[in-house]
Amino acid sequence: MRCKSLIALIFATATALAQNRPPETVVVRTRDATLHAHLWRPAGDGPFPAVLINHGSGRTREELARLGPYEEQSETLGPVFARHGYICLFLFRRGVGPSTDQGENAIDAMNRELAAHGQAARNAIQLQLLEHRELDDATAGLAFLRALPGVDAARLALIGHSFGGSLTVLLAEREPALRALVVFSAAGYSWDRSPDLRARLLAALSHVQAPVFFIHAANDYSLNPGRAMDHRLEQLGKPHRLKIYPPIGRTPEDGHAFPLTGVKIWESDVFEFLNNSMRR
């Protein structure tokens, strides 16, 4: 009994240390940018399964003043994955957080096009960014993670939110060896406004091999992306799951932020899905 108690104490202490451990700040280089990322590690030696988090489109100056820096998203999500035994890379793409000096972020680029030329121009720049610059950044992040000591390169997953959810689908189209995708609020703001984005994401699913878990809060800007993409995977006979959680907060913006404010609500479902997918 004493031995079991000692083992339990050691495990609890290691878990607490992992939760309190700050992230490493690492450099991820693309063909034409030097990006920064937070790397969160579990306690122990590994090898561990690993996830790349694809964040949203960034924040405007007003949103940064109102909602806080993007680094807080990493600090919210990274320790959760480390606690569950996953190495987690939170990559800050161009124009975001510690990669702010690497160019204009996606939200500012889309807002600029919207103001100058209207919705169609915003849609066009959004898709261009997703298919080129942002995809290049995410691809470099995944390559960095795959080569990292302590990572089990055969057990990699993507986690995406909003714009990053769309990016996750497009990256998975190119990466058949991925083991799982968790897609929060994918294209929640843009799906109903951009026929081209809808068509592109639905087409990409034909080449996605990993099981996909689509997640929305009921008061997201739109539930149509999760429903439509989940239905498409059903038609294709591919593994998928959709869950729409109860509303959180009061506004569509609150609902769209569900992965950040509702961790305790989605945590058990997401890690059950990931753990099952990683053992396939």
PAZAPA-4460 file (N, C-alpha, C; in steps of 0.05 Angstrom, whole numbers, plus 32768, in hexadecimal, padded with zeros to 4 digits):
% residues 280
    n_x    n_y    n_z   ca_x   ca_y   ca_z    c_x    c_y    c_z   seq   type   mol
   8011   7FE8   8000   8000   8000   8000   8011   8019   8000     1      M     A
   8027   8018   8010   8038   8030   8011   8045   8035   7FF6     2      R     A
   804D   801F   7FE8   8059   8021   7FCE   8045   802E   7FBA     3      C     A
   802D   8025   7FBB   8018   8030   7FA9   8014   804E   7FAF     4      K     A
   8013   8054   7FC9   800F   8070   7FD1   8027   8082   7FC7     5      S     A
   803F   8076   7FC9   8057   8085   7FC1   8056   808A   7FA3     6      L     A
   804E   8075   7F93   804C   8078   7F76   8038   808D   7F6F     7      I     A
   8021   808C   7F7C   800B   80A0   7F77   8015   80BC   7F7D     8      A     A
   8025   80BF   7F93   802F   80D9   7F9A   8043   80E3   7F86     9      L     A
   8054   80D1   7F7C   8068   80D9   7F68   8059   80E2   7F4E    10      I     A
   8045   80D2   7F46   8036   80D9   7F2E   8028   80F4   7F31    11      F     A
   801B   80F8   7F48   800D   8112   7F4D   8021   8129   7F4D    12      A     A
   8039   8125   7F58   804D   813A   7F58   8057   8140   7F3C    13      T     A
   805C   812B   7F2C   8065   812F   7F11   804F   813E   7F00    14      A     A
   8036   8137   7F05   8020   8144   7EF6   801F   8161   7EFE    15      T     A
   8021   8167   7F18   8020   8183   7F21   8037   8193   7F15    16      A     A
   804F   8187   7F14   8066   8195   7F08   8061   819A   7EEB    17      L     A
   8055   8187   7EDC   8050   818B   7EC0   803C   81A1   7EBB    18      A     A
   8028   81A3   7ECD   8014   81B8   7ECA   8020   81D4   7ECF    19      Q     A
   8034   81D5   7EE1   803F   81EF   7EE9   8058   81F7   7ED8    20      N     A
   8060   81E5   7EC7   8078   81E9   7EB7   8073   81FD   7EA1    21      R     A
   8082   8213   7E9F   807D   8226   7E89   8085   821A   7E6E    22      P     A
   807B   8225   7E59   8083   821A   7E3F   809F   8222   7E36    23      P     A
   80AB   8212   7E25   80C3   821B   7E17   80BA   822D   7E00    24      E     A
   80C9   8242   7DFB   80C4   8252   7DE3   80D8   8248   7DCE    25      T     A
   80CD   823F   7DB7   80DE   8233   7DA2   80DA   8243   7D88    26      V     A
   80ED   823F   7D76   80ED   824D   7D5C   80E6   8238   7D47    27      V     A
   80D2   823F   7D36   80CA   822E   7D1F   80CF   823F   7D06    28      V     A
   80E0   8235   7CF4   80E7   8244   7CDC   80D7   8239   7CC4    29      R     A
   80CC   824B   7CB5   80C0   8244   7C9B   80D2   824D   7C85    30      T     A
   80C9   824B   7C6C   80DA   8254   7C56   80E1   8272   7C57    31      R     A
   80CF   8282   7C63   80D3   829F   7C63   80CB   82AD   7C7C    32      D     A
   80C9   829E   7C92   80C2   82AA   7CAC   80CF   829B   7CC3    33      A     A
   80D3   82AA   7CD9   80DD   829E   7CF1   80C7   82A1   7D06    34      T     A
   80BA   828B   7D0D   80A3   828B   7D1F   80AB   8282   7D3B    35      L     A
   809B   8289   7D4E   809F   8280   7D69   8087   826F   7D72    36      H     A
   808D   825D   7D85   8078   824A   7D8E   807D   8245   7DAC    37      A     A
   8068   823D   7DB9   806A   8232   7DD5   8069   8214   7DD3    38      H     A
   807C   8207   7DE0   807D   81EA   7DE1   8077   81E1   7DFE    39      L     A
   8062   81D2   7E01   805A   81C8   7E1B   805F   81AA   7E1C    40      W     A
   806D   81A2   7E31   8075   8186   7E34   8068   8179   7E4D    41      R     A
   8060   8160   7E4B   8058   8152   7E63   8071   814A   7E74    42      P     A
   806C   8141   7E8C   8081   8136   7E9C   808A   811B   7E91    43      A     A
   80A3   8115   7E94   80AD   80FB   7E8A   80BE   80FD   7E71    44      G     A
   80C7   80E6   7E67   80DA   80E5   7E51   80CD   80DF   7E36    45      D     A
   80B5   80D5   7E35   80A9   80CE   7E1C   80B4   80B4   7E10    46      G     A
   80AF   80AF   7DF7   80A3   80C2   7DE3   8085   80C6   7DE8    47      P     A
   807C   80DF   7DE2   8060   80E6   7DE7   8052   80EB   7DCD    48      F     A
   8037   80E7   7DCC   8028   80F1   7DB6   8029   8110   7DB7    49      P     A
   8023   811C   7DA1   8026   8139   7DA0   8010   8146   7D8F    50      A     A
   800A   8160   7D96   7FF6   816F   7D87   8002   818A   7D7E    51      V     A
   7FFA   8193   7D67   7FFF   81AE   7D5D   7FE5   81BD   7D60    52      L     A
   7FE5   81D4   7D6D   7FCD   81E5   7D6F   7FCF   81FB   7D5A    53      I     A
   7FBA   81FB   7D49   7FB7   8210   7D35   7FA3   8225   7D3F    54      N     A
   7FAD   823C   7D48   7F9C   8251   7D53   7F8C   825F   7D3D    55      H     A
   7F7C   8272   7D45   7F6B   8281   7D33   7F7A   8295   7D22    56      G     A
   7F6C   82A8   7D18   7F78   82BB   7D04   7F88   82D2   7D11    57      S     A
   7F89   82D3   7D2B   7F97   82E9   7D39   7F82   82FC   7D45    58      G     A
   7F8C   8311   7D50   7F7B   8326   7D5C   7F82   8341   7D52    59      R     A
   7F6E   8352   7D4F   7F73   836E   7D48   7F7D   837C   7D61    60      T     A
   7F86   8395   7D5E   7F8F   83A4   7D75   7F79   83A7   7D8A    61      R     A
   7F61   83AC   7D80   7F4A   83AF   7D93   7F45   8395   7DA2    62      E     A
   7F47   837E   7D94   7F43   8364   7DA1   7F59   835E   7DB5    63      E     A
   7F72   8365   7DAE   7F87   8360   7DC0   7F83   8370   7DDA    64      L     A
   7F7A   8389   7DD7   7F75   839A   7DEF   7F5E   838F   7E00    65      A     A
   7F4A   8384   7DF2   7F32   837A   7E00   7F35   835E   7E0A    66      R     A
   7F42   834D   7DFB   7F43   8330   7E02   7F5E   8327   7E0C    67      L     A
   7F73   8337   7E08   7F8D   832F   7E12   7F9F   8323   7DFC    68      G     A
   7FB8   831E   7E03   7FCB   8314   7DEF   7FC5   82F7   7DE7    69      P     A
   7FCE   82F0   7DCF   7FCA   82D5   7DC5   7FD9   82C0   7DD5    70      Y     A
   7FEE   82C8   7DE2   7FFD   82B5   7DF2   7FEC   82A8   7E08    71      E     A
   7FD7   82B6   7E11   7FC5   82AA   7E25   7FB7   8292   7E1B    72      E     A
   7FB2   8290   7E00   7FA6   8278   7DF6   7FB8   8260   7DF9    73      Q     A
   7FD1   8264   7DF4   7FE5   824E   7DF9   7FE5   8246   7E16    74      S     A
   7FE4   825A   7E28   7FE6   8255   7E44   7FCC   8247   7E4E    75      E     A
   7FB6   824A   7E40   7F9D   823C   7E47   7F9E   821F   7E3E    76      T     A
   7FA6   821B   7E25   7FA4   8201   7E19   7FBC   81EF   7E1D    77      L     A
   7FD4   81FA   7E1B   7FEC   81EA   7E1C   7FEE   81D8   7E35    78      G     A
   7FEA   81E3   7E4D   7FEC   81D2   7E65   7FD7   81BB   7E66    79      P     A
   7FC0   81BF   7E59   7FAB   81AA   7E59   7FB6   8192   7E49    80      V     A
   7FC2   8197   7E32   7FCC   8180   7E22   7FE4   8173   7E30    81      F     A
   7FF5   8183   7E3C   800C   8178   7E4B   8002   8167   7E62    82      A     A
   7FEE   8170   7E70   7FE3   8161   7E86   7FD9   8145   7E7E    83      R     A
   7FCF   8144   7E65   7FC5   812A   7E5B   7FDA   811A   7E4C    84      H     A
   7FF3   8122   7E4E   8008   8112   7E43   800F   8117   7E26    85      G     A
   8008   812F   7E1C   800E   8137   7E01   8022   814E   7E00    86      Y     A
   8036   814B   7DEF   8047   8163   7DE8   8036   8175   7DD7    87      I     A
   8036   818F   7DDD   8024   81A2   7DCF   8035   81B9   7DC4    88      C     A
   8033   81BE   7DAA   8040   81D4   7D9D   802A   81E9   7D96    89      L     A
   802B   8200   7DA3   801A   8216   7D9C   802A   8229   7D8B    90      F     A
   8026   8227   7D71   8035   8237   7D5E   8027   8252   7D5A    91      L     A
   8036   8268   7D5D   802C   8283   7D57   8033   8289   7D3A    92      F     A
   801F   8289   7D28   8024   828E   7D0C   8029   82AC   7D08    93      R     A
   802F   82B3   7CF0   8038   82CF   7CEA   8025   82E4   7CF4    94      R     A
   8030   82F8   7D00   8020   830F   7D0A   8012   830A   7D24    95      G     A
   8017   82F4   7D32   8009   82ED   7D4A   801D   82E9   7D61    96      V     A
   8017   82F4   7D79   8026   82EF   7D91   8044   82F5   7D8C    97      G     A
   8056   82E3   7D94   8072   82E8   7D91   807C   82E6   7D74    98      P     A
   806A   82DF   7D61   8070   82E0   7D45   8064   82F9   7D37    99      S     A
   805D   830D   7D47   8051   8325   7D3C   8063   8333   7D27   100      T     A
   807D   8331   7D2B   808F   833F   7D19   8093   8331   7CFE   101      D     A
   8085   831B   7CFA   8089   830C   7CE1   8074   8311   7CCC   102      Q     A
   8065   8327   7CCF   8052   832F   7CBB   8037   8335   7CC6   103      G     A
   8025   833D   7CB5   800A   8344   7CBC   7FFB   832A   7CC3   104      E     A
   7FEB   832B   7CD9   7FDC   8313   7CDF   7FC4   8310   7CCD   105      N     A
   7FB8   82F9   7CCD   7FA2   82F2   7CBB   7F8A   8304   7CBF   106      A     A
   7F83   8309   7CD8   7F6A   8319   7CDD   7F6D   8335   7CD2   107      I     A
   7F85   8341   7CD6   7F89   835C   7CCC   7F89   835D   7CAD   108      D     A
   7F94   8348   7CA1   7F94   8346   7C84   7F77   8344   7C79   109      A     A
   7F67   8333   7C86   7F4C   832F   7C7D   7F3B   8348   7C82   110      M     A
   7F3F   8355   7C99   7F30   836E   7C9E   7F37   8384   7C8B   111      N     A
   7F51   8385   7C84   7F5A   839A   7C70   7F4C   8395   7C55   112      R     A
   7F4B   837D   7C4C   7F3E   8377   7C33   7F20   837C   7C34   113      E     A
   7F14   8375   7C4A   7EF7   837A   7C4E   7EF1   8398   7C4C   114      L     A
   7F00   83A8   7C5A   7EFC   83C5   7C59   7F00   83D1   7C3E   115      A     A
   7F15   83C7   7C30   7F1C   83D3   7C16   7F0B   83C9   7BFF   116      A     A
   7F04   83AF   7BFF   7EF8   83A3   7BE7   7EDF   8392   7BED   117      H     A
   7ED7   838F   7C06   7EBF   8380   7C0C   7EC3   8363   7C13   118      G     A
   7EAC   8355   7C17   7EAD   833A   7C22   7EBB   8326   7C0F   119      Q     A
   7EB6   8329   7BF5   7EC3   8316   7BE2   7EE1   8318   7BE4   120      A     A
   7EEC   8330   7BE7   7F09   8333   7BEA   7F13   8327   7C04   121      A     A
   7F04   832A   7C19   7F0B   831E   7C33   7F0C   82FF   7C2F   122      R     A
   7EF8   82F4   7C23   7EF7   82D7   7C1E   7F0F   82CE   7C0E   123      N     A
   7F17   82DD   7BFA   7F2D   82D5   7BE9   7F47   82D5   7BF8   124      A     A
   7F4C   82EA   7C08   7F66   82EB   7C16   7F66   82D6   7C2C   125      I     A
   7F4F   82D1   7C38   7F4E   82BC   7C4C   7F57   82A1   7C41   126      Q     A
   7F4B   8299   7C2A   7F52   8280   7C1E   7F6F   827F   7C15   127      L     A
   7F78   8296   7C0A   7F94   8297   7C02   7FA7   8293   7C1A   128      Q     A
   7FA1   82A0   7C30   7FB2   829C   7C48   7FB1   827F   7C51   129      L     A
   7F99   8274   7C52   7F96   8258   7C5C   7FA5   8244   7C4B   130      L     A
   7FA6   8249   7C31   7FB2   8235   7C1F   7FCF   823A   7C1A   131      E     A
   7FDA   8250   7C23   7FF6   8256   7C1E   8005   825E   7C37   132      H     A
   8005   8277   7C3E   8016   8280   7C54   8010   8272   7C6F   133      R     A
   7FF7   8271   7C76   7FF0   8265   7C90   7FF5   8247   7C90   134      E     A
   7FF0   823A   7C79   7FF5   821E   7C76   8012   8218   7C77   135      L     A
   8023   8229   7C6B   8040   8226   7C6D   8049   8227   7C8A   136      D     A
   803E   823A   7C99   8046   823C   7CB5   803E   8223   7CC5   137      D     A
   8025   821A   7CC1   801C   8203   7CD0   802C   81EA   7CC8   138      A     A
   8032   81E7   7CAE   8042   81D1   7CA5   805E   81D0   7CB2   139      T     A
   806A   81E8   7CB4   8084   81EA   7CC2   8081   81E2   7CDF   140      A     A
   806C   81EA   7CEC   8067   81E3   7D08   8064   81C5   7D0C   141      G     A
   8056   81B8   7CFA   8052   819B   7CFC   806D   818D   7CF7   142      L     A
   807C   8196   7CE4   8097   818A   7CDF   80A9   818D   7CF7   143      A     A
   80A8   81A4   7D04   80B8   81A9   7D1C   80B0   8195   7D32   144      F     A
   8096   8192   7D36   808B   8181   7D4B   8093   8164   7D45   145      L     A
   8090   815B   7D2C   8096   8140   7D24   80B3   8138   7D2A   146      R     A
   80C5   814B   7D27   80E2   8146   7D2A   80EB   814A   7D47   147      A     A
   80DA   8152   7D59   80E2   815A   7D73   80E9   8141   7D84   148      L     A
   8100   8141   7D92   8106   812B   7DA5   80F0   8129   7DBA   149      P     A
   80E8   8110   7DBF   80D3   810A   7DD3   80B8   8108   7DC7   150      G     A
   80B5   810E   7DAD   809B   810C   7D9F   8099   80F1   7D91   151      V     A
   8083   80E3   7D95   807D   80CB   7D85   8072   80D5   7D6B   152      D     A
   8082   80D5   7D56   807A   80E0   7D3C   8064   80D1   7D2F   153      A     A
   805E   80B9   7D39   8048   80A9   7D2E   802D   80B0   7D3B   154      A     A
   802E   80C2   7D4F   8015   80C9   7D5D   8014   80E8   7D5F   155      R     A
   800C   80F4   7D49   8009   8111   7D47   7FEC   8118   7D41   156      L     A
   7FE3   812E   7D4D   7FC8   8138   7D49   7FC8   8156   7D46   157      A     A
   7FB3   8161   7D3A   7FB0   817D   7D36   7F97   8187   7D46   158      L     A
   7F9A   819E   7D52   7F84   81AB   7D60   7F81   81C6   7D53   159      I     A
   7F69   81CD   7D49   7F65   81E6   7D3C   7F4D   81F5   7D46   160      G     A
   7F4F   8210   7D46   7F3A   8221   7D50   7F34   8237   7D3B   161      H     A
   7F1B   8239   7D33   7F12   824F   7D21   7F21   824E   7D07   162      S     A
   7F2E   8263   7CFF   7F3F   8263   7CE7   7F53   824C   7CE8   163      F     A
   7F5D   8247   7D00   7F6F   8230   7D03   7F62   8215   7D00   164      G     A
   7F47   8214   7D04   7F39   81FC   7CFE   7F38   81F6   7CE0   165      G     A
   7F34   820B   7CD0   7F35   8208   7CB3   7F51   8200   7CAB   166      S     A
   7F65   820D   7CB7   7F81   8207   7CB0   7F87   81EA   7CB7   167      L     A
   7F7C   81E0   7CCD   7F80   81C4   7CD5   7F76   81B0   7CC0   168      T     A
   7F5F   81B6   7CB5   7F54   81A5   7CA0   7F66   81A5   7C88   169      V     A
   7F6F   81BC   7C80   7F81   81BE   7C68   7F9C   81B1   7C6D   170      L     A
   7FA6   81B3   7C85   7FC0   81A6   7C8B   7FBC   8188   7C8B   171      L     A
   7FA6   817E   7C96   7FA1   8161   7C97   7F9D   8156   7C7B   172      A     A
   7F93   8166   7C69   7F91   815D   7C4D   7FAC   8154   7C42   173      E     A
   7FC1   8161   7C4B   7FDC   815B   7C41   7FEB   8146   7C52   174      R     A
   7FE0   8140   7C6A   7FEF   8130   7C7D   7FDF   8117   7C85   175      E     A
   7FE1   8102   7C75   7FD1   80EA   7C7A   7FD9   80DB   7C92   176      P     A
   7FF0   80E0   7C9E   7FFA   80D0   7CB5   7FF0   80DB   7CCF   177      A     A
   7FE1   80F1   7CCF   7FD7   80FC   7CE8   7FC3   80E8   7CF5   178      L     A
   7FC2   80E9   7D0F   7FB1   80D5   7D1D   7F96   80E0   7D25   179      R     A
   7F93   80FB   7D28   7F7A   8106   7D31   7F79   8124   7D2C   180      A     A
   7F61   812F   7D28   7F5D   814C   7D26   7F46   8153   7D3A   181      L     A
   7F4A   8169   7D48   7F35   8174   7D59   7F31   8191   7D4F   182      V     A
   7F19   8196   7D45   7F14   81B0   7D37   7EFE   81BF   7D46   183      V     A
   7F06   81D4   7D54   7EF4   81E6   7D63   7EEB   81FD   7D51   184      F     A
   7ED1   8200   7D4F   7EC5   8219   7D43   7ED1   821F   7D28   185      S     A
   7ED6   820A   7D18   7EE3   820F   7CFE   7ED3   8221   7CED   186      A     A
   7EDF   8236   7CE3   7ED2   8249   7CD0   7EB7   8252   7CDA   187      A     A
   7EB4   8253   7CF5   7E9B   825B   7D00   7E91   8276   7CF7   188      G     A
   7EA4   8289   7CF4   7E9D   82A4   7CEB   7E9A   82A6   7CCD   189      Y     A
   7EAA   8296   7CBE   7EAC   829B   7CA1   7E9C   8287   7C90   190      S     A
   7E95   8270   7C9B   7E88   825B   7C8B   7E70   8265   7C7B   191      W     A
   7E5E   8273   7C88   7E45   827D   7C7B   7E4A   8294   7C68   192      D     A
   7E62   82A0   7C6A   7E68   82B8   7C59   7E7A   82B1   7C41   193      R     A
   7E85   8299   7C40   7E99   8293   7C2C   7E93   8278   7C1E   194      S     A
   7E85   8278   7C07   7E81   825F   7BF9   7E9A   8251   7BF1   195      P     A
   7EAF   8261   7BEA   7EC8   8254   7BE2   7ED6   8245   7BF8   196      D     A
   7ED5   8251   7C10   7EE0   8243   7C28   7ED1   8229   7C2D   197      L     A
   7EB6   822B   7C2C   7EA6   8213   7C31   7EAE   81FD   7C1D   198      R     A
   7EAF   8204   7C04   7EB6   81F0   7BEF   7ED2   81E4   7BF4   199      A     A
   7EE4   81F5   7BFB   7F00   81EC   7BFE   7F03   81D9   7C15   200      R     A
   7EF6   81DF   7C2C   7EF8   81CE   7C43   7EEA   81B3   7C3E   201      L     A
   7ED3   81B4   7C32   7EC5   819B   7C2D   7ED4   8189   7C19   202      L     A
   7EE2   8196   7C06   7EF2   8186   7BF3   7F0A   817A   7C01   203      A     A
   7F16   8189   7C13   7F2E   817F   7C21   7F28   8166   7C31   204      A     A
   7F10   8163   7C3C   7F09   814C   7C4C   7F0C   8132   7C3D   205      L     A
   7F0A   8132   7C23   7F0D   811A   7C14   7F29   810E   7C18   206      S     A
   7F3D   811E   7C1F   7F58   8115   7C22   7F61   8113   7C3F   207      H     A
   7F50   811A   7C52   7F57   8118   7C6E   7F53   80FB   7C77   208      V     A
   7F68   80F0   7C83   7F67   80D4   7C8C   7F61   80D1   7CAA   209      Q     A
   7F68   80E4   7CBA   7F66   80E2   7CD7   7F49   80E6   7CE0   210      A     A
   7F41   80DA   7CF6   7F27   80E0   7D02   7F26   80FD   7D0A   211      P     A
   7F0E   8109   7D06   7F0A   8126   7D0C   7EF4   8129   7D20   212      V     A
   7EF9   8139   7D34   7EE5   8141   7D48   7EDF   815E   7D45   213      F     A
   7EC7   8165   7D3B   7EBE   8180   7D38   7EAF   8189   7D51   214      F     A
   7EB6   81A1   7D5A   7EAA   81AB   7D73   7EA1   81C8   7D6F   215      I     A
   7E89   81CD   7D79   7E7E   81E8   7D7B   7E70   81EC   7D95   216      H     A
   7E6F   8204   7DA0   7E5B   820C   7DB3   7E42   8214   7DA4   217      A     A
   7E2B   8210   7DB0   7E12   8215   7DA2   7E0E   8232   7D9A   218      A     A
   7E1C   8245   7DA8   7E1A   8261   7DA1   7E32   826B   7D91   219      N     A
   7E40   8259   7D83   7E55   8262   7D70   7E48   8273   7D5A   220      D     A
   7E59   8281   7D4B   7E4E   8291   7D35   7E3D   8281   7D22   221      Y     A
   7E46   8268   7D1C   7E37   8256   7D0B   7E3E   823A   7D12   222      S     A
   7E2A   8228   7D12   7E2F   820B   7D16   7E31   81FD   7CFB   223      L     A
   7E2D   820B   7CE6   7E2C   81FE   7CCC   7E46   81F1   7CC3   224      N     A
   7E5E   81FD   7CCA   7E76   81EF   7CC1   7E7A   81D4   7CCD   225      P     A
   7E76   81D1   7CE7   7E79   81B7   7CF4   7E65   81A3   7CE9   226      G     A
   7E4C   81AC   7CE6   7E37   819A   7CDD   7E3D   8191   7CC0   227      R     A
   7E45   81A4   7CAF   7E49   819D   7C93   7E62   818B   7C8F   228      A     A
   7E77   8191   7C9D   7E8F   8181   7C9A   7E8C   8166   7CA6   229      M     A
   7E7E   8164   7CBD   7E78   814A   7CC9   7E67   8139   7CB6   230      D     A
   7E53   8146   7CAA   7E42   8137   7C96   7E52   812E   7C7E   231      H     A
   7E65   813E   7C75   7E76   8136   7C5F   7E87   811E   7C65   232      R     A
   7E92   811D   7C7D   7EA1   8105   7C85   7E90   80ED   7C88   233      L     A
   7E77   80F1   7C91   7E64   80DA   7C91   7E5F   80CF   7C75   234      E     A
   7E5C   80E1   7C62   7E58   80D9   7C46   7E71   80C9   7C3C   235      Q     A
   7E88   80D2   7C44   7EA1   80C6   7C3B   7EA8   80AC   7C4A   236      L     A
   7E99   80A6   7C5F   7E9E   808E   7C6F   7EB7   8090   7C80   237      G     A
   7EBE   80A8   7C88   7ED6   80AC   7C98   7ECF   80B2   7CB5   238      K     A
   7EE2   80AB   7CC8   7EDC   80AF   7CE4   7ED9   80CC   7CEC   239      P     A
   7EC4   80D2   7CFB   7EBE   80EE   7D02   7EAC   80EF   7D1A   240      H     A
   7EAC   8106   7D26   7E9A   810B   7D3D   7E93   8129   7D3C   241      R     A
   7E7B   812F   7D44   7E72   814B   7D47   7E65   814E   7D62   242      L     A
   7E6D   8162   7D71   7E5E   8168   7D8A   7E5A   8186   7D8C   243      K     A
   7E41   818D   7D91   7E39   81A9   7D95   7E32   81AB   7DB3   244      I     A
   7E42   81BA   7DC1   7E3F   81BD   7DDE   7E2B   81D4   7DE3   245      Y     A
   7E20   81D5   7DFB   7E0E   81EB   7E03   7E1B   8206   7E00   246      P     A
   7E0B   821B   7DFE   7E17   8236   7DFB   7E29   823C   7E13   247      P     A
   7E3E   824C   7E0D   7E4F   8256   7E22   7E51   8274   7E1F   248      I     A
   7E4E   8282   7E35   7E4D   829F   7E34   7E33   82A9   7E28   249      G     A
   7E33   82C0   7E1D   7E1A   82CD   7E13   7E1A   82D3   7DF5   250      R     A
   7E31   82D5   7DE9   7E32   82DF   7DCE   7E3E   82CA   7DBB   251      T     A
   7E3B   82CE   7DA1   7E49   82BC   7D8E   7E68   82BD   7D91   252      P     A
   7E73   82D4   7D98   7E8F   82D5   7D9E   7E97   82C3   7DB5   253      E     A
   7E86   82C3   7DCA   7E8B   82B1   7DE1   7E8A   8294   7DD8   254      D     A
   7E76   828E   7DC8   7E74   8272   7DBE   7E8B   826A   7DAD   255      G     A
   7E95   827C   7D9D   7EAC   8276   7D8C   7EC5   8272   7D9C   256      H     A
   7EC7   827D   7DB3   7EDF   827A   7DC5   7EDD   8262   7DD6   257      A     A
   7ECB   8250   7DD1   7EC6   8238   7DE2   7EDF   8228   7DE8   258      F     A
   7EF1   8223   7DD6   7F09   8213   7DDD   7F1A   821F   7DF3   259      P     A
   7F18   823A   7DF6   7F29   8248   7E09   7F1A   824B   7E24   260      L     A
   7F00   824E   7E23   7EF1   8254   7E3C   7EE2   823B   7E46   261      T     A
   7EE1   8226   7E36   7ED2   820E   7E3E   7EE3   81F5   7E42   262      G     A
   7EFC   81F8   7E49   7F0E   81E1   7E4B   7F02   81CB   7E5C   263      V     A
   7EF8   81D1   7E73   7EED   81BD   7E85   7ED5   81AE   7E79   264      K     A
   7EC8   81BB   7E66   7EB0   81AF   7E59   7EB8   819B   7E44   265      I     A
   7ECC   81A2   7E33   7ED3   8191   7E1C   7EEA   817E   7E22   266      W     A
   7EF8   8182   7E38   7F12   8174   7E3D   7F0F   8156   7E3C   267      E     A
   7EFB   814B   7E4A   7EF9   812D   7E4B   7EF2   8122   7E30   268      S     A
   7EE1   812F   7E21   7ED9   8125   7E07   7EF1   8126   7DF3   269      D     A
   7EFF   813C   7DF3   7F16   813F   7DE1   7F2B   812B   7DE6   270      V     A
   7F32   8126   7DFF   7F48   8113   7E05   7F3F   80F6   7E02   271      F     A
   7F26   80F1   7E06   7F1C   80D6   7E00   7F1F   80D1   7DE1   272      E     A
   7F18   80E5   7DD1   7F1A   80E3   7DB4   7F37   80E0   7DAC   273      F     A
   7F49   80F1   7DB7   7F65   80F0   7DAF   7F72   80D6   7DB8   274      L     A
   7F6D   80CD   7DD0   7F79   80B5   7DD9   7F70   809D   7DC9   275      N     A
   7F57   809C   7DC2   7F4D   8086   7DB2   7F59   8087   7D95   276      N     A
   7F5C   809E   7D8A   7F66   80A1   7D6F   7F84   809B   7D6E   277      S     A
   7F93   80A3   7D83   7FAF   809E   7D83   7FB6   8080   7D86   278      M     A
   7FA3   8070   7D90   7FA8   8054   7D93   7FA0   8044   7D7B   279      R     A
   7F96   8051   7D66   7F8C   8041   7D4F   7FA3   8031   7D43   280      R     A
***
